[in-house]
């Protein structure tokens, strides 16, 4: 399998939307996912600022 044929297969797969599924899973809540990501980023920001007290 060459790079060109692999790239063509991936473009075709992306254009179809992954087949019969629309990409959204029933158990995924976008607000919960976004809130969790926001919380994780804020936690990392807080940890980073604790290590940079000398600035």
Secondary structure, 3 states (H helix, E strand, C coil): CCHHHHHHHHHHHHHHCCCCCCCCCCCCCHHHHHHHHHHHHHHHHHHHHHHCCCC
